[in-house]
Amino acid sequence: MKAENIEMLIQDIEECAVCLYENNIKAVQQTIGSVVQNINNTYLFYINNAKEYTDRGIEIPVQILLSQMQNLLEAVDNQDIIMMADCLWYEIREGLLFFKDVECEIANQ
């Protein structure tokens, strides 16, 4: 996965989280579905390819990723705006920053 794609997703997540913290639900309603889908696709990529990364000496924390996705989906299902914003900002965003670092490290090898 390309670091640039991850960076674009991080920006989308930051925008969504800020809108949620500001209680600007209308701004988020149009984008949250695609953002969650992109997060899901990205996380599944790393979960499904964890062995290849382990072979390179990079540990992908599969259980943490699954827990983060579960937290996000629970927040969406419960329409819990603060939980959703916190999950996006403090869990998912941090996970994506890790992936971006991983991809940059691999590109520089």
C-alpha positions as CSV (number, residue, x, y, z in Angstrom):
1,M,0.0,0.0,0.0
2,K,1.3,3.5,-0.8
3,A,2.1,5.9,1.9
4,E,0.4,8.7,-0.1
5,N,-2.9,6.8,0.0
6,I,-2.6,6.3,3.7
7,E,-1.9,10.0,4.1
8,M,-5.0,11.0,2.2
9,L,-7.1,8.7,4.4
10,I,-5.5,10.2,7.5
11,Q,-6.6,13.7,6.2
12,D,-10.1,12.4,5.6
13,I,-10.3,10.9,9.1
14,E,-9.0,14.2,10.7
15,E,-11.7,16.1,8.8
16,C,-14.4,13.7,9.9
17,A,-13.3,13.7,13.5
18,V,-13.1,17.5,13.7
19,C,-16.6,17.8,12.2
20,L,-17.9,15.2,14.8
21,Y,-16.3,17.1,17.7
22,E,-17.9,20.3,16.4
23,N,-21.3,18.4,16.2
24,N,-21.4,19.2,12.4
25,I,-23.3,16.0,11.6
26,K,-24.4,17.1,8.1
27,A,-20.8,17.5,7.0
28,V,-19.9,14.0,8.1
29,Q,-23.1,12.2,6.9
30,Q,-22.0,12.4,3.3
31,T,-18.4,11.1,3.9
32,I,-18.5,8.8,6.9
33,G,-19.6,5.7,4.9
34,S,-16.8,6.0,2.4
35,V,-14.2,6.8,5.1
36,V,-15.2,3.7,7.2
37,Q,-15.0,1.6,4.0
38,N,-11.6,2.9,3.2
39,I,-10.5,2.3,6.8
40,N,-11.8,-1.2,6.6
41,N,-10.1,-1.9,3.3
42,T,-6.8,-0.6,4.7
43,Y,-7.0,-2.5,7.9
44,L,-7.9,-5.7,6.1
45,F,-4.9,-5.3,3.8
46,Y,-2.6,-5.2,6.7
47,I,-4.3,-8.0,8.6
48,N,-4.3,-10.2,5.5
49,N,-0.7,-9.5,4.8
50,A,0.6,-9.5,8.4
51,K,2.8,-12.6,7.7
52,E,4.6,-10.8,4.8
53,Y,5.3,-7.9,7.1
54,T,6.5,-10.2,9.9
55,D,8.9,-11.8,7.5
56,R,10.3,-8.3,6.9
57,G,10.7,-7.8,10.7
58,I,7.6,-5.6,11.1
59,E,5.0,-6.8,13.6
60,I,1.4,-5.9,12.5
61,P,-0.8,-5.8,15.7
62,V,-3.7,-7.8,14.2
63,Q,-5.7,-8.0,17.5
64,I,-5.4,-4.3,18.1
65,L,-6.5,-3.5,14.5
66,L,-9.5,-5.8,14.9
67,S,-10.4,-4.1,18.3
68,Q,-10.1,-0.7,16.7
69,M,-12.4,-1.6,13.9
70,Q,-14.9,-3.1,16.3
71,N,-14.9,0.1,18.4
72,L,-15.5,2.2,15.3
73,L,-18.3,0.0,14.1
74,E,-19.9,0.0,17.5
75,A,-19.8,3.8,17.6
76,V,-21.3,4.1,14.2
77,D,-24.1,1.5,15.1
78,N,-24.9,3.4,18.3
79,Q,-24.6,6.8,16.6
80,D,-22.3,7.8,19.4
81,I,-20.7,10.9,18.0
82,I,-18.1,11.4,20.7
83,M,-17.0,7.8,20.7
84,M,-16.8,7.9,16.9
85,A,-14.7,11.0,16.9
86,D,-12.4,9.6,19.6
87,C,-12.1,6.3,17.8
88,L,-11.2,8.0,14.5
89,W,-8.7,10.4,16.1
90,Y,-7.1,8.4,18.8
91,E,-7.2,4.9,17.5
92,I,-7.7,4.7,13.7
93,R,-5.6,7.8,12.9
94,E,-2.7,6.5,15.1
95,G,-2.9,3.1,13.4
96,L,-2.7,4.7,10.0
97,L,0.2,6.8,11.1
98,F,2.0,3.6,12.0
99,F,1.1,2.1,8.6
100,K,2.4,5.2,6.9
101,D,5.7,4.9,8.8
102,V,5.9,1.2,7.8
103,E,5.5,2.0,4.2
104,C,8.0,4.8,4.2
105,E,10.5,2.5,5.9
106,I,10.0,-0.2,3.3
107,A,10.3,2.3,0.5
108,N,13.6,3.5,1.9
109,Q,15.1,0.0,2.1
